[in-house]
Amino acid sequence: MAFVITSPCKDEKAAECLEVCPVDCIEEGEDMFHIDPEVCIECGACEAACPVEAIYMEDEVPEEENEYVQLNRKFFEAG
């Protein structure tokens, strides 16, 4: 399981999460950041640093944000 970035990040891209990630698993997409689930070590540094509270553990993503779990997976499948 990994962290997932949700809608508050869309068009925000504050990037504090990038600065604190110890394994560089966060990549910039067209309109938001994405966390590579294969690289994420679940340390929580990104979640704590996010100024818009957009980052959740995959199993804690609010129901109305579930589409971002799939969007994140697709981002890395395509890459």
ABEGO torsion letter per residue (X at the ends): XBBBBBAAABGAGAGAAAAABAAGABBBBAABBBBBAAABAGAGAAAAABAAGABBBAAABBAAAAAAAAAAAAAAAAX
